[in-house]
Amino acid sequence: MNKQSKTIFLLIILAVVSYNIYDYFKAKNEVSESEMNRCISQFMQNSNVSESIAKKYCDCAIESLKKKYKDSKLSGDQIRENEKEVLQDCYEKASESE
């Protein structure tokens, strides 16, 4: 391979890798947005709170529990049961800010 072919090959590799990284973060952001929207709608259905409190609560809850339960096979009910204190703290923080 001559130098020009190597350069073109490296540029193609760089473009493919860059696209895959971009696609990964785009998909990750869409999943996070979907989780947030689902949490807000469920929380607002189960309690009479404003959307801003629900958003703050869900943001806190997802951030607090996401890393811990990232690869977990537990159901949402089991997680809520295990993490009542964390979720209560998130609710109190969200309520105080209103």
Beta strands, then each sheet from edge to edge (+ up, - down):
end
